[in-house]
């Protein structure tokens, strides 16, 4: 995933991923490549939401939001458990 540079770009990436997720669900039964893409989209969504939360938290505490970094999939996926 290309790292968005500001909140607006993160939100735009989230919207694009949500649109793709809806399109994949709209196809009905997914084949294996479709299932793999859906899972990749979900992981990227989790990463984008995490990045946005980081940026907002940094800003809230007077830090530079550009210090936020996209965390690896295995890190953001652990938050679900």
KEKE-3310 file (N, C-alpha, C; in steps of 0.2 Angstrom, whole numbers, plus 5000, padded with zeros to 4 digits):
npx = (5004:5003:5009:4998:4998:4992:4978:4966:4970:4971:4958:4952:4958:4953:4939:4940:4944:4933:4923:4928:4927:4914:4910:4916:4909:4897:4897:4893:4895:4912:4927:4943:4953:4946:4942:4954:4958:4948:4951:4964:4960:4953:4963:4971:4961:4961:4974:4974:4964:4970:4981:4975:4970:4982:4988:4978:4979:4992:4992:4982:4990:4999:5009:5018:5008:5013:5022:5016:5015:5012:5007:5013:5004:5002:5003:4992:4981:4981:4975:4961:4959)
npy = (4994:5011:5024:5035:5053:5063:5066:5067:5060:5047:5045:5045:5034:5024:5025:5021:5008:5003:5004:4995:4983:4982:4980:4968:4960:4961:4953:4941:4924:4922:4917:4909:4918:4930:4929:4930:4943:4950:4948:4954:4967:4970:4969:4980:4990:4989:4993:5006:5013:5011:5019:5032:5033:5034:5046:5055:5054:5058:5071:5076:5076:5086:5082:5079:5073:5067:5058:5046:5029:5017:5002:4985:4971:4960:4966:4975:4966:4959:4966:4963:4952)
npz = (5000:4996:5005:5012:5013:5021:5031:5023:5012:5018:5021:5008:5003:5011:5008:4994:4996:5003:4994:4984:4992:4993:4980:4977:4986:4980:4968:4971:4973:4978:4969:4972:4969:4971:4984:4990:4987:4993:5006:5007:5004:5016:5026:5021:5024:5038:5041:5036:5044:5056:5054:5052:5065:5072:5067:5071:5085:5088:5083:5093:5104:5102:5094:5078:5065:5054:5058:5060:5055:5043:5050:5050:5043:5051:5064:5065:5063:5074:5083:5083:5091)
capx = (5000:5006:5007:4994:5002:4988:4971:4962:4972:4969:4951:4951:4960:4947:4933:4941:4944:4926:4920:4930:4925:4906:4910:4918:4903:4891:4898:4890:4900:4919:4932:4949:4957:4941:4942:4961:4958:4944:4955:4969:4956:4951:4969:4972:4957:4963:4980:4972:4960:4975:4985:4971:4970:4988:4988:4974:4982:4998:4989:4979:4995:5004:5015:5018:5005:5017:5027:5013:5018:5008:5010:5013:4997:5002:5002:4985:4977:4981:4970:4955:4958)
capy = (5000:5017:5028:5042:5058:5067:5063:5067:5054:5041:5044:5043:5027:5020:5025:5017:5001:5001:5003:4989:4978:4982:4978:4961:4957:4962:4949:4935:4919:4923:4912:4909:4925:4935:4929:4933:4950:4953:4948:4959:4974:4970:4970:4987:4994:4989:4997:5013:5015:5012:5025:5038:5034:5036:5053:5059:5054:5062:5078:5078:5077:5091:5079:5079:5068:5064:5053:5040:5025:5011:4996:4978:4968:4956:4970:4978:4961:4956:4970:4960:4947)
capz = (5000:4996:5012:5011:5016:5025:5033:5017:5008:5021:5021:5001:5002:5015:5003:4988:4998:5005:4987:4981:4996:4991:4973:4978:4989:4975:4963:4973:4976:4976:4968:4976:4969:4974:4991:4992:4986:4998:5013:5006:5005:5023:5029:5020:5028:5045:5041:5035:5050:5061:5052:5054:5072:5075:5065:5076:5092:5088:5083:5099:5109:5100:5090:5071:5063:5049:5061:5060:5050:5042:5053:5046:5043:5057:5070:5065:5063:5081:5087:5082:5096)
cpx = (5004:5004:5004:4998:4999:4981:4966:4963:4970:4962:4949:4953:4955:4941:4934:4941:4937:4922:4922:4928:4917:4906:4911:4912:4897:4892:4895:4895:4907:4923:4938:4952:4952:4942:4949:4961:4954:4948:4961:4966:4955:4957:4971:4968:4959:4969:4978:4968:4965:4980:4982:4971:4976:4989:4984:4976:4988:4996:4986:4984:5001:5010:5013:5014:5008:5022:5023:5015:5013:5011:5009:5006:4997:5001:4994:4980:4976:4976:4963:4954:4958)
cpy = (5006:5021:5034:5047:5063:5063:5062:5061:5048:5040:5042:5036:5022:5020:5021:5010:4999:5000:4997:4983:4977:4978:4970:4957:4956:4957:4942:4930:4921:4917:4913:4916:4931:4935:4931:4940:4953:4953:4953:4966:4975:4972:4978:4992:4995:4994:5005:5016:5016:5018:5031:5039:5037:5044:5057:5060:5058:5069:5080:5080:5082:5088:5080:5073:5064:5059:5046:5036:5019:5005:4990:4975:4963:4959:4972:4972:4958:4960:4967:4955:4950)
cpz = (5000:5002:5010:5015:5021:5027:5027:5013:5011:5020:5013:5000:5006:5010:4997:4990:5000:4999:4984:4985:4994:4985:4973:4981:4984:4969:4965:4976:4973:4974:4972:4975:4971:4981:4994:4992:4991:5005:5012:5007:5013:5027:5028:5023:5035:5046:5040:5041:5056:5060:5054:5061:5075:5073:5070:5083:5092:5088:5089:5104:5107:5096:5082:5068:5057:5052:5061:5054:5049:5045:5049:5048:5049:5063:5070:5065:5070:5085:5087:5088:5103)
residu = (UNK:UNK:UNK:UNK:UNK:UNK:UNK:UNK:UNK:UNK:UNK:UNK:UNK:UNK:UNK:UNK:UNK:UNK:UNK:UNK:UNK:UNK:UNK:UNK:UNK:UNK:UNK:UNK:UNK:UNK:UNK:UNK:UNK:UNK:UNK:UNK:UNK:UNK:UNK:UNK:UNK:UNK:UNK:UNK:UNK:UNK:UNK:UNK:UNK:UNK:UNK:UNK:UNK:UNK:UNK:UNK:UNK:UNK:UNK:UNK:UNK:UNK:UNK:UNK:UNK:UNK:UNK:UNK:UNK:UNK:UNK:UNK:UNK:UNK:UNK:UNK:UNK:UNK:UNK:UNK:UNK)
# end
